Each structure stands twice: as structure tokens, then as C-alpha cells.
Amino acid sequence: MRPLREADLAEADRIMRVAFGTFIGLDRPEGFAGDAAFVAPRWRARPDAAFALEVDGVLAGSNFATQWGSFGFFGPLSIDPAHWGRGHARALMEPTVATLDDWDLRTAGLFTFPHSAKHIGLYQGHGFRAQALTLVLGRALGPPAETSEHRRDGVLASPERAATRDGIRALCATVLPGFDPAREIESIGAQGLGETVSLWRGGHAVAFACVHAGAGSEAGSACALLKVAVVGAGPRAAEDLRDLLGVCEAVARERGVPRLQAGVNAANSALYETLLGSGFGIDLTGIAMQRPNRPGLCAPEHWVVGDWR
């Protein structure tokens, strides 16, 4: 075990694609995820939380941990198929879990295959417990729509950007104390992966979304992805969500992508039903596992989008 290095990124990316493509049965496993990227952006965002596994001096797998304040998750964890069945994934989990513990999180989570006893069993061995399904929902872009007052992180001057981050942080804390996507916002801006947008009313943030869009982002050129988003709970939540989606679709149009995606845990029932009623359908099914076994971000009263893949 050792830290993942910049020189490893191309091979780690290849292994990740081949591993996941082989598991799901693609004819060309190396084509998994198309022009979306997970390995290099996550390493650049947090190289101290990227882990490598070597076998006989050759890279054989990698894993990444991500921190959003008091919430964290990990993945993609991948092992070269030539080394499957030898306990290497369990070995990669050791530094990953140690890092999550060092961050003193309220909750840690992951996204995995709901039909795989092998994957669920691996993560149960490290204290994670399977909870509700997480559905990656998607829809084609609709016609442009008028939206409420909003801000886009990429065009703000420094003082306004700092105030906007504070507003987003305060909104997120209403869901989980200490929940803060600041690292995600910084990573998206620094790497040009997309945009962070927020809606405001009465001087307060009422909704925000970190949006990946385009080749080289976690979304790829096929869609724009709400990586993490929060809508303030209350009687206007559904309306605010629809306004937020309109701003996110504007980002997608600018990036030339035709679809919008959002990962939603089924336990976030009001949010889930509102998205279904807004024309979203299921693109991918996974399951959330969390440690310790409590709701965290995934509860009926929370309007939280989170893609933990």
C-alpha cells in the first residue's frame, strides 16, 4: 500500500475502467464511463486521500476518499481483474477507513451494486450497512425557463464568492451539522469541471448545486450531473428545486450536453417523488451504505442530491 502518485493516474484510470466494465459485462470493458473521468479529478482534488495498491511493484488498484465537511464517502475502489479474489480490495479499505476516521465525520458512506453480495459483504466487514436504494435519475433538457435570483460561483468576485460559500455552508448545516461541500466547489472551479450555482431569497441561500458537465468531468459529454445539491426544506422546496434544475440546465446547455442527471437516495422521498414528477427516469440503480448505520443525509425530511459513485 502507498499513496497514489500523479505518474500513476493513466494506469489507475485504465484499471478502474477495465474493472468496472468487466464486472458489468461490457464487450469492451476499457470503454466504461466513456469520456467521463473519476481518477484524475479526485486525485487532483485530494491527493492525500488517494491510495494505491502494488503487486510485485506494479499498480494493481486504487481508491479515493472524499470529504464534504462532516460527511465523507469513498470510491471508485477498483482492482485489476487479473488480481481479483486475493483480498486486495480489503487491503485497500484499510487506509481508506483510517482516513475517514481521522476526519472525525458524523457519517461516512458509499455507493455500490445492490445485487452484489461480494461488494456488500466487503463493506459490511468495515462497519458499513446497506440502507435504501440510490437511483441515478436523468431526463432530457427542457426548454429554457426563467429562474429566481441565482449566483454562479465561476463569475463571482472574491468577496461575493466568500459570502456565497458562507450561505451555502449555512444551508447545508440545516441538513447535517458541519456538512460543507467547500472542497467540491473548489475542485469544480479549479479543474474546470462544471459550475456551482445557488438560489437566493431574502439574502439567504435556499438551494445550491455542484454541477459536473462535459468531457473530463464525472459527467462526461453525455450529460450534466448534480454531484451534490441541497434545497431548503419547507413549503417552497418543490418550487425551489424546479428553479434550481432550470439553472442547472442552463449550465448543461452552455457545455453542450443534452441531459441532466441526479443521484437521489430513495429515503429522500419528497425529493425523489418531485424529480419523478418532473420527468426524470431511472438511469442507474445502486445502494447506499453508511457507517454508522443512521440516516445521515438520507432521510425523508432532507432535500439532498448526492452522487457517491
N, C-alpha and C positions, 0 to 999 in steps of 0.2 A: 504494500500500500504506500502511496505517496501523493502529494498534490499534483493535480493536472497542470501541465505547463502549456504555454502558448504553442510550442512546437508540436504538441500532441493533438491540436484541435482538428486537423483534417482527418487523421486516423480515428479519433474519437467520434467524429461525425459519421464517418463511414460505418464504424461498428454499430453505432446507435441505429442507423437506418437498416442495416442488414439484420440486426437482432429483432427489431420490431416488425420489419417486413417479413421475416421468416416466421415469426410467431403467428402473425395473422394470415399467412399463407399466400403472400403475393408471388406472382410469377417472377417478378424482378424485385427482390427484396431491397436492393440498394436504392430503388426509387421511392421508398417510403417517405411520405410527407412532402414530396415534390420539391419546390424551391423555398419551402419554409425552413427556418433554422432554429435550433434549440441549443446546440452545444456551444457555439462561439458566443452568441449573445449572453448566455448565462455565465460563461466563464468571464467575459468582459465586465459583467455587472458585479460579480463577486468571486474573483479568483481564489480567495482564501476559503471558499466553501465549495470548491470543485475537487473531486477526488479521482485518482487513477488507480487501476489495478494492473500490475505487470505479472506476466507469467514467463519465466525464463528470459527476462529482460525485454519482453515485447508487450506493448499495450494490449490489454485484453478486455478492458471495460472501464466505465466511468459513471459517476453520479454527481448530482448538483443539489445543493440546498439553497433555498430562497427565504428571505426574511421580510415580512411586512409588519414591522413593529413587534407586537406581542403574538402574532401568528406567523407560523412558518410551515413550509412544505418542502418536499424533495422530489427529484426526478428531472429528466428521464434517467433511470437506472438501466444500464444496458451492459450485457456481457456478450462477447463474440460467440456465435453459436458453436464454434469449434471447441469452446470451453464450457458448454452448458453441463449441468449435472455434477459439478465438482465443488459446490459450496462457495463459489466465488461471489455470488450476489450477497450471500450472508456476510462475507468478509467486507464487501463494500458498504454494507449497512453500519458497520461498527463506527467508523469515523463520522459517518453522516449523523447517526443518532447522538454521538458525543457532541457534535457541533450544535445540533438542535438543543441539547441540554445546556450547553454553555450560553445560549442565547436567552435562557430563562423565559421561555414562551408560556403563555397561558394555554395554547393549544397548538399542536402540530398535526399536519395532515398529508394525505397523498391521494392520487387518482390511480386506479388500477382496473384490470379487467374483471368484471363481475362474475364471469364464468370460469375463472382460473383458480382452482383450489391451491395450485402451486404458489401463485403470487400472494393470495390472501393469507395462506399459511406462513409464508416467509415473513410478511409484515406483522402478523399476529405474534410471531416469536420475538418481536421487538416492542411489544406493547400497544400496537395499533389495533383498532377494532373496526370491522366493517359496519357502515351505517347506511344511509339512504343512497339510492342511485344518483349519480350526477349525469345529466343529459347535456351534451353539446348541441344546442339548438341553432338553427340557421334559417334565413329567409333571403330571397332576392331583394335588392334595394327597391324601395318605393319611389314615388315622385317626390321632388324636393318639397319640404314643408317649412313653414315659419316656426321659429322656436323662441322660447323665453330668453331672458338675459343670460348670456353664457360667456365663458372665458376659455381661451385656448393657450395652454402653457407655453407653446413654442413661440408665441408672438408677444408675450408679456415682457415689459421692462422689469428689471430686477426687483424693485420694491413691491410692485404689484404681484410679481410671481411669488415672493415670500409671503405676502398676505393671502394669496390664493392657496398656497400649501397649508397655511395655518387653518384656513377654512375647511379644506378637505380633511385635515387631521381631526378637527373638531367633529365633523360629520361622522367620520369612521369610528370615533370613540363612543358614539351613541350606540354602536353595534357591539363593540368589544373594547374594554379599556385598553389603551395602548396600541390598538390596531392602527397601523400607519403605512401607507403604500409609498412613502417617500422614495425608497430605493428603486421601486418600479418606475416611478415618474422620472427620476434622474436617468435611469438606464435608457428609457424610451427616447428621451431628449438627446442624450449624449451620443447614442448609436443611430439616431435617425430611423427608429423602428416604427414610428407612428406618431401619435399625439395624445395628450391628456386634456380632456375637456371637462368643464364643470358648469352647472347651472346655479344661479343665484337669485335670491328673493329677500328683500328687506335687509340687505347687507350680509346675508348668511348663505353658505353653500348648502343647497338642498339635494344635489346629486352630482356625481362625477364618474368618469370612466377613463381608464387607461386603455387605449386602442392600439393594437398592433395591426399594421396593414402593409402589404406589398412583399415582394421577394426579399428574402434575407431576414424577415421578421418571423415571429412564431406563427403568423397567419399565412404567409406566403401570398402569391399573387391571385389566389382563388377567392380570397375573402378578406374582410376586416374582422378582427377578433377583439371582443371586450375581454381583456385579460383579467381585469378586476374592476368592479364598479359597485357603487353604493347609492341607493336612493333613500332619502329620509323617510321613515315610516310615518303614517298619518293619512288623513282623508284625501290628500292630494298626491299620494305616492304613485298611483297608476298614471295620472296625468303627467307627473314629473318624469316617470320612466319613459313615456312616449315622447316627451320633448327631448330627453337625453338621447334616445335612439335616433331622433331626427338629426341631432348634431353629429352623432357617430356616423350616420350615413353620409353626411356631408364630407367627413374625413375620408370615407371609403371612396366617394366619387373623385375626390382630388387625387387619390392614389391609384385610380383606375381599376378598382376591384368591384366585382358585381354582386357580392353577397356580404351579409353581416352574420357573425356567429357570436354566441354567448354560452358559457358553461354555467349551468344552473343546477344546484342540488335540489332534489325533489322535496326535501324538508322545507325549503324556502317556498312554501306552497302558494302564497298570494302572488309572489313574483313569477313563479312558474306558470300559473294559470293566466296571468296577464300577458306573458310572452306568447303562450299558445293562442290566446285570443287576438294577438296582434299579427298573426300569420306565420309564426315560427313553427318549424317542424324539427323532428329529431334527426340529427346527422350522425351522432355517435353516442354510445351508451357506455358509461363507466360506473364505478362505485367509489364513494369517498370512504376513507379510513382515517380515524383520528386517534390521537394519543394526548391526554387521557380520553376515555370514552364519554364525551359530553358534547352538547350541541355546537359550541363554539360559534362559528359564523353561520351554521346551518340550522336554522330554526324558523318556524312559521312566521314569526313577527319581523324577521330580517329581510330586507330587500337588497341582497348581496349577490353579485355575479362574481364567480371565482373560477378561473381555469387553472387547475393544479397539474396539468399534464407535464 
